Amino acid sequence: MGLESLLVRNKRTILDKWFNFLSATYPADTAEFLRRTGDPFSNPIGSSARSGLEAIFDELLGGMDPRPLSDFLDPIIRIRAVQSFTPSQAVGFIFSLKTAIRDVLGEAALSQPLFSELQEFELRIDELALLGFNLYMECREKLFQLKEEEMKTRAILLLAEAGAIHGKPGPKSGNPKS
């Protein structure tokens, strides 16, 4: 039996372990909530992560097409970028797929010829992590651009209120009009 067959046969267990690794990157109470609640309305982050991980896993088994992988990975990474995870924290869960696979497959994964197939599959996981890093950096760059625009807008509003824009005098603070 080849590696792909073993991965497909053990897919649910591997995905559960991988999801547990992902949720463990959050504070304990959040991790428990993510694991416990599967309802997409009461737990959209957990639900989105579970479905995203499954789609990513299927794509890794399939063709390793970067476009769909990016589409599946983006929501997970986007949330982590907004939550101010460091780059390594944001994408580190991807590498835990290797651990999940080795834990589930055990000694079978280390036997020849499966070991060489496993090494090739793990290279796909490494490529996925690089894709995740790029997505994280794009999201963080967009966040910084939004913050910069907000700061510019605030500065313009403050200058306008102070009358420093367009030569209009503004009200003097602390001096009531007589």
KOLMI-202927 format. One record per residue: residue number from 1; x, y, z of N, C-alpha, C in turn; residue in one letter. Coordinates in Angstrom, 3 decimals. Example, Ala and Ser with C-alpha at 12.3 -4.5 7.8 and 13.67 -1.06 7.14 Angstrom:
% KOLMI-202927
   seq        nc1        nc2        nc3       cac1       cac2       cac3        cc1        cc2        cc3   type
     1     13.190     -5.690      7.800     12.300     -4.500      7.800     13.200     -3.300      7.800      a
     2     12.850     -2.250      7.080     13.670     -1.060      7.140     12.900      0.030      7.870      s
This chain:
% KOLMI-202927
   seq        nc1        nc2        nc3       cac1       cac2       cac3        cc1        cc2        cc3   type
     1      0.845     -1.179      0.000      0.000      0.000      0.000      0.887      1.238      0.000      m
     2      0.563      2.184     -0.885      1.354      3.399     -0.996      0.981      4.432      0.058      g
     3      1.788      5.470      0.133      1.576      6.524      1.114      0.225      7.208      0.911      l
     4     -0.098      7.508     -0.336     -1.356      8.203     -0.599     -2.544      7.397     -0.077      e
     5     -2.533      6.102     -0.286     -3.617      5.242      0.209     -3.695      5.288      1.726      s
     6     -2.555      5.236      2.378     -2.530      5.312      3.840     -3.043      6.662      4.340      l
     7     -2.663      7.722      3.644     -3.113      9.056      4.042     -4.618      9.202      3.878      l
     8     -5.143      8.675      2.773     -6.588      8.747      2.535     -7.327      7.918      3.581      v
     9     -6.831      6.727      3.860     -7.482      5.845      4.832     -7.475      6.445      6.242      r
    10     -6.445      7.212      6.574     -6.300      7.803      7.910     -6.586      9.298      7.928      n
    11     -7.228      9.775      6.899     -7.450     11.213      6.717     -8.102     11.870      7.926      k
    12     -9.198     11.320      8.420     -9.940     11.957      9.523     -9.061     12.079     10.764      r
    13     -8.315     11.042     11.099     -7.456     11.072     12.287     -6.337     12.091     12.110      t
    14     -5.750     12.123     10.924     -4.675     13.089     10.638     -5.222     14.510     10.733      i
    15     -6.383     14.745     10.131     -6.969     16.085     10.166     -7.332     16.504     11.585      l
    16     -7.832     15.575     12.388     -8.146     15.908     13.782     -6.891     16.303     14.548      d
    17     -5.831     15.555     14.352     -4.556     15.894     15.022     -4.039     17.251     14.537      k
    18     -4.108     17.473     13.245     -3.620     18.732     12.675     -4.429     19.904     13.217      w
    19     -5.750     19.733     13.272     -6.599     20.786     13.832     -6.262     21.039     15.300      f
    20     -5.985     19.982     16.040     -5.608     20.148     17.449     -4.296     20.915     17.582      n
    21     -3.348     20.660     16.686     -2.098     21.430     16.700     -2.379     22.906     16.414      f
    22     -3.241     23.158     15.426     -3.605     24.540     15.094     -4.275     25.224     16.276      l
    23     -5.260     24.577     16.859     -5.993     25.209     17.961     -5.101     25.402     19.188      s
    24     -4.090     24.567     19.362     -3.178     24.700     20.507     -2.323     25.968     20.427      a
    25     -2.323     26.637     19.283     -1.549     27.883     19.159     -2.297     29.067     19.754      t
    26     -3.543     28.844     20.169     -4.358     29.886     20.794     -4.321     29.720     22.308      y
    27     -4.736     30.742     23.049     -4.850     30.587     24.500     -5.761     29.402     24.837      p
    28     -5.570     28.809     26.013     -6.249     27.563     26.385     -7.767     27.632     26.253      a
    29     -8.387     28.704     26.724     -9.843     28.782     26.657    -10.331     28.901     25.208      d
    30     -9.600     29.640     24.394     -9.948     29.760     22.978     -9.757     28.427     22.259      t
    31     -8.639     27.757     22.556     -8.363     26.458     21.937     -9.471     25.464     22.267      a
    32     -9.910     25.454     23.514    -10.985     24.544     23.926    -12.272     24.861     23.170      e
    33    -12.581     26.136     23.036    -13.777     26.543     22.298    -13.682     26.110     20.832      f
    34    -12.527     26.334     20.215    -12.353     25.961     18.806    -12.542     24.467     18.610      l
    35    -12.030     23.676     19.548    -12.127     22.218     19.427    -13.535     21.705     19.714      r
    36    -14.202     22.330     20.658    -15.470     21.830     21.178    -16.653     22.160     20.280      r
    37    -16.668     23.316     19.716    -17.843     23.794     18.999    -17.624     23.698     17.493      t
    38    -18.438     22.872     16.840    -18.297     22.694     15.397    -19.281     23.491     14.569      g
    39    -20.207     24.169     15.229    -21.238     24.925     14.531    -20.637     26.148     13.837      d
    40    -20.827     26.278     12.515    -20.221     27.403     11.797    -20.768     28.770     12.200      p
    41    -21.954     28.804     12.826    -22.513     30.089     13.236    -22.006     30.525     14.603      f
    42    -21.837     29.580     15.516    -21.327     29.946     16.832    -19.802     29.890     16.892      s
    43    -19.182     29.252     15.911    -17.722     29.123     15.892    -17.219     29.225     14.454      n
    44    -17.337     30.403     13.828    -16.923     30.517     12.422    -15.432     30.292     12.201      p
    45    -14.606     30.675     13.160    -13.161     30.492     12.988    -12.806     29.011     13.006      i
    46    -13.335     28.286     13.980    -13.057     26.855     14.058    -13.602     26.098     12.863      g
    47    -14.803     26.440     12.464    -15.425     25.789     11.318    -14.649     26.071     10.031      s
    48    -14.269     27.318      9.856    -13.494     27.704      8.672    -12.138     27.003      8.656      s
    49    -11.511     26.918      9.827    -10.204     26.256      9.905    -10.327     24.773      9.580      a
    50    -11.331     24.118     10.150    -11.516     22.677      9.878    -11.730     22.418      8.386      r
    51    -12.619     23.175      7.774    -12.892     22.940      6.352    -11.691     23.331      5.498      s
    52    -10.975     24.387      5.904     -9.776     24.787      5.173     -8.682     23.741      5.239      g
    53     -8.456     23.183      6.428     -7.426     22.153      6.580     -7.759     20.920      5.741      l
    54     -9.022     20.553      5.719     -9.415     19.387      4.918     -9.192     19.647      3.426      e
    55     -9.575     20.821      2.963     -9.383     21.153      1.546     -7.892     21.213      1.198      a
    56     -7.092     21.763      2.100     -5.639     21.817      1.877     -5.069     20.410      1.792      i
    57     -5.466     19.559      2.722     -4.982     18.178      2.740     -5.330     17.470      1.426      f
    58     -6.580     17.638      0.991     -6.999     17.020     -0.269     -6.172     17.531     -1.442      d
    59     -5.886     18.823     -1.441     -5.091     19.400     -2.536     -3.644     18.907     -2.478      e
    60     -3.110     18.757     -1.284     -1.756     18.206     -1.150     -1.702     16.781     -1.697      l
    61     -2.753     16.027     -1.484     -2.824     14.661     -2.021     -2.989     14.675     -3.534      l
    62     -3.652     15.710     -4.030     -3.955     15.794     -5.460     -2.802     16.342     -6.266      g
    63     -2.927     17.603     -6.660     -1.977     18.124     -7.606     -1.039     19.198     -7.112      g
    64     -1.264     19.701     -5.901     -0.393     20.743     -5.355     -0.460     22.018     -6.200      m
    65     -1.675     22.344     -6.654     -1.881     23.554     -7.437     -1.883     24.754     -6.488      d
    66     -0.979     25.728     -6.691     -0.868     26.850     -5.756     -2.118     27.714     -5.652      p
    67     -2.890     27.852     -6.718     -4.075     28.727     -6.677     -5.123     28.229     -5.686      r
    68     -5.587     26.957     -5.825     -6.550     26.490     -4.832     -5.955     26.427     -3.427      p
    69     -4.688     26.036     -3.329     -4.059     25.996     -2.005     -4.096     27.371     -1.353      l
    70     -3.799     28.379     -2.134     -3.825     29.749     -1.634     -5.236     30.133     -1.196      s
    71     -6.222     29.749     -1.982     -7.615     30.058     -1.651     -8.052     29.392     -0.350      d
    72     -7.605     28.157     -0.109     -7.987     27.430      1.103     -7.213     27.924      2.329      f
    73     -5.971     28.294      2.106     -5.102     28.709      3.201     -5.341     30.155      3.623      l
    74     -5.747     30.981      2.679     -5.899     32.411      2.930     -6.777     32.756      4.134      d
    75     -7.978     32.183      4.271     -8.797     32.569      5.430     -8.146     32.241      6.770      p
    76     -7.444     31.133      6.838     -6.782     30.740      8.086     -5.655     31.713      8.396      i
    77     -4.842     32.007      7.410     -3.702     32.913      7.599     -4.180     34.334      7.846      i
    78     -5.210     34.759      7.152     -5.745     36.127      7.299     -6.184     36.370      8.746      r
    79     -6.880     35.415      9.322     -7.320     35.546     10.713     -6.113     35.665     11.630      i
    80     -5.096     34.855     11.381     -3.916     34.860     12.239     -3.114     36.156     12.060      r
    81     -3.141     36.735     10.873     -2.440     38.009     10.638     -3.133     39.142     11.378      a
    82     -4.465     39.129     11.369     -5.227     40.165     12.066     -5.069     40.008     13.579      v
    83     -4.920     38.781     14.039     -4.769     38.524     15.460     -3.339     38.786     15.942      q
    84     -2.509     39.306     15.085     -1.136     39.700     15.419     -0.234     38.536     15.827      s
    85     -0.445     37.382     15.220      0.519     36.302     15.382      1.816     36.734     14.704      f
    86      2.945     36.294     15.217      4.205     36.526     14.514      4.189     35.660     13.250      t
    87      5.070     35.941     12.290      5.085     35.099     11.088      5.278     33.610     11.403      p
    88      6.186     33.294     12.306      6.426     31.880     12.624      5.218     31.256     13.317      s
    89      4.534     32.017     14.171      3.341     31.499     14.830      2.199     31.329     13.826      q
    90      2.104     32.240     12.888      1.011     32.210     11.922      1.092     31.010     10.988      a
    91      2.285     30.642     10.575      2.422     29.542      9.613      2.961     28.261     10.235      v
    92      3.371     28.306     11.472      3.968     27.134     12.117      3.059     25.923     12.153      g
    93      1.751     26.151     12.246      0.814     25.022     12.287      0.913     24.167     11.031      f
    94      1.347     24.748      9.924      1.459     23.992      8.668      2.456     22.849      8.833      i
    95      3.580     23.142      9.478      4.598     22.111      9.682      4.100     20.996     10.594      f
    96      3.144     21.296     11.457      2.629     20.270     12.364      1.872     19.167     11.614      s
    97      1.541     19.404     10.358      0.941     18.333      9.560      1.917     17.164      9.434      l
    98      3.194     17.468      9.337      4.207     16.403      9.274      4.146     15.537     10.525      k
    99      4.065     16.189     11.667      4.000     15.467     12.935      2.726     14.639     13.022      t
   100      1.613     15.217     12.608      0.344     14.492     12.645      0.413     13.231     11.787      a
   101      0.978     13.352     10.610      1.095     12.198      9.705      1.981     11.128     10.313      i
   102      3.129     11.535     10.824      4.050     10.554     11.411      3.454      9.907     12.660      r
   103      2.724     10.685     13.457      2.076     10.122     14.646      1.038      9.074     14.261      d
   104      0.245      9.370     13.248     -0.835      8.467     12.856     -0.299      7.244     12.121      v
   105      0.636      7.445     11.219      1.139      6.318     10.425      2.176      5.496     11.161      l
   106      2.821      6.087     12.147      3.788      5.353     12.967      4.934      4.778     12.165      g
   107      5.285      3.551     12.502      6.428      2.875     11.879      6.233      2.654     10.382      e
   108      5.000      2.552      9.957      4.730      2.310      8.531      5.312      3.424      7.668      a
   109      5.274      4.643      8.173      5.776      5.784      7.399      7.288      5.749      7.242      a
   110      7.961      5.052      8.147      9.426      5.032      8.114      9.982      3.852      7.324      l
   111      9.109      2.971      6.857      9.584      1.815      6.095      9.775      2.190      4.633      s
   112     10.671      1.484      3.978     10.885      1.693      2.555      9.802      0.956      1.794      q
   113      9.259      1.437      0.710      9.520      2.692      0.016      8.674      3.863      0.524      p
   114      7.846      3.654      1.551      6.991      4.731      2.033      7.784      5.932      2.521      l
   115      8.957      5.671      3.073      9.737      6.783      3.610     10.104      7.781      2.515      f
   116     10.496      7.297      1.347     10.833      8.230      0.259      9.584      8.964     -0.225      s
   117      8.429      8.297     -0.242      7.185      8.964     -0.598      6.827     10.017      0.456      e
   118      7.062      9.678      1.724      6.787     10.620      2.807      7.672     11.855      2.684      l
   119      8.925     11.664      2.348      9.823     12.810      2.174      9.324     13.731      1.059      q
   120      8.855     13.155     -0.030      8.310     13.958     -1.126      7.060     14.709     -0.676      e
   121      6.213     14.027      0.083      5.000     14.675      0.579      5.350     15.801      1.549      f
   122      6.354     15.590      2.364      6.776     16.629      3.306      7.364     17.844      2.592      e
   123      7.945     17.647      1.426      8.402     18.789      0.622      7.208     19.628      0.163      l
   124      6.090     18.971     -0.129      4.876     19.704     -0.476      4.411     20.555      0.716      r
   125      4.513     19.985      1.893      4.125     20.720      3.100      5.038     21.933      3.287      i
   126      6.326     21.764      3.014      7.261     22.898      3.102      6.876     23.997      2.111      d
   127      6.504     23.594      0.887      6.063     24.571     -0.115      4.791     25.284      0.346      e
   128      3.906     24.537      0.978      2.682     25.118      1.519      3.020     26.167      2.582      l
   129      3.997     25.884      3.418      4.401     26.838      4.454      4.953     28.119      3.835      a
   130      5.709     27.995      2.763      6.215     29.193      2.081      5.065     30.002      1.488      l
   131      4.086     29.316      0.932      2.902     29.987      0.417      2.174     30.696      1.562      l
   132      2.064     30.026      2.696      1.426     30.622      3.866      2.158     31.858      4.355      g
   133      3.478     31.803      4.324      4.274     32.962      4.738      4.005     34.151      3.813      f
   134      3.962     33.888      2.513      3.660     34.966      1.558      2.279     35.565      1.819      n
   135      1.296     34.715      2.069     -0.051     35.199      2.368     -0.059     36.047      3.636      l
   136      0.643     35.581      4.656      0.724     36.328      5.916      1.324     37.712      5.676      y
   137      2.399     37.766      4.932      3.070     39.053      4.690      2.174     39.985      3.873      m
   138      1.441     39.457      2.906      0.505     40.281      2.138     -0.576     40.860      3.054      e
   139     -1.100     40.043      3.941     -2.136     40.508      4.871     -1.590     41.578      5.814      c
   140     -0.412     41.352      6.352      0.177     42.326      7.280      0.470     43.639      6.557      r
   141      0.946     43.550      5.319      1.215     44.759      4.542     -0.081     45.546      4.323      e
   142     -1.156     44.842      4.017     -2.444     45.499      3.826     -2.918     46.158      5.128      k
   143     -2.731     45.484      6.246     -3.099     46.061      7.541     -2.313     47.338      7.818      l
   144     -1.027     47.324      7.544     -0.202     48.515      7.765     -0.631     49.653      6.837      f
   145     -0.985     49.320      5.597     -1.468     50.351      4.673     -2.770     50.972      5.183      q
   146     -3.667     50.149      5.680     -4.926     50.661      6.221     -4.682     51.554      7.439      l
   147     -3.777     51.143      8.312     -3.450     51.952      9.488     -2.817     53.276      9.081      k
   148     -1.959     53.234      8.075     -1.320     54.456      7.590     -2.364     55.427      7.031      e
   149     -3.288     54.910      6.241     -4.342     55.760      5.684     -5.211     56.355      6.788      e
   150     -5.523     55.553      7.795     -6.323     56.046      8.909     -5.580     57.160      9.656      e
   151     -4.286     57.000      9.869     -3.502     58.032     10.554     -3.438     59.315      9.728      m
   152     -3.308     59.187      8.417     -3.295     60.371      7.546     -4.628     61.105      7.624      k
   153     -5.707     60.342      7.567     -7.038     60.943      7.630     -7.242     61.663      8.961      t
   154     -6.835     61.048     10.047     -6.954     61.681     11.369     -6.125     62.966     11.440      r
   155     -4.926     62.919     10.906     -4.063     64.104     10.936     -4.689     65.248     10.147      a
   156     -5.251     64.933      8.992     -5.900     65.966      8.175     -7.098     66.553      8.924      i
   157     -7.892     65.698      9.547     -9.046     66.179     10.308     -8.615     67.066     11.481      l
   158     -7.575     66.684     12.174     -7.071     67.488     13.292     -6.546     68.836     12.808      l
   159     -5.828     68.815     11.701     -5.315     70.072     11.150     -6.457     70.967     10.687      l
   160     -7.480     70.361     10.099     -8.632     71.146      9.653     -9.362     71.753     10.840      a
   161     -9.534     70.963     11.896    -10.191     71.480     13.102     -9.388     72.614     13.731      e
   162     -8.078     72.516     13.644     -7.221     73.553     14.221     -7.103     74.756     13.298      a
   163     -7.668     74.651     12.110     -7.618     75.752     11.165     -6.286     75.873     10.461      g
   164     -5.491     74.862     10.510     -4.174     74.913      9.887     -4.214     74.547      8.406      a
   165     -5.367     74.137      7.938     -5.493     73.789      6.518     -6.361     74.843      5.856      i
   166     -5.976     75.272      4.685     -6.700     76.256      3.870     -6.743     77.633      4.515      h
   167     -5.851     77.917      5.443     -5.743     79.243      6.040     -6.910     79.654      6.913      g
   168     -7.762     78.711      7.270     -8.900     79.050      8.121     -8.460     78.990      9.585      k
   169     -8.717     80.035     10.313     -8.386     79.963     11.735     -9.376     79.058     12.450      p
   170     -8.884     78.274     13.358     -9.735     77.391     14.141    -10.018     77.996     15.492      g
   171    -10.956     77.444     16.217    -11.241     77.962     17.556    -10.049     77.715     18.463      p
   172     -9.793     78.682     19.302     -8.667     78.545     20.239     -9.160     77.771     21.445      k
   173     -8.451     76.725     21.776     -8.875     75.893     22.887     -8.609     76.620     24.207      s
   174     -9.564     76.470     25.107     -9.419     77.037     26.427     -9.809     78.508     26.514      g
   175    -10.046     79.208     25.402    -10.434     80.610     25.416    -11.855     80.755     24.921      n
   176    -12.800     80.917     25.835    -14.178     81.093     25.373    -14.318     82.383     24.628      p
   177    -15.210     82.395     23.634    -15.436     83.608     22.836    -16.135     84.656     23.693      k
   178    -15.713     85.913     23.532    -16.301     86.997     24.327    -17.419     87.637     23.599      s
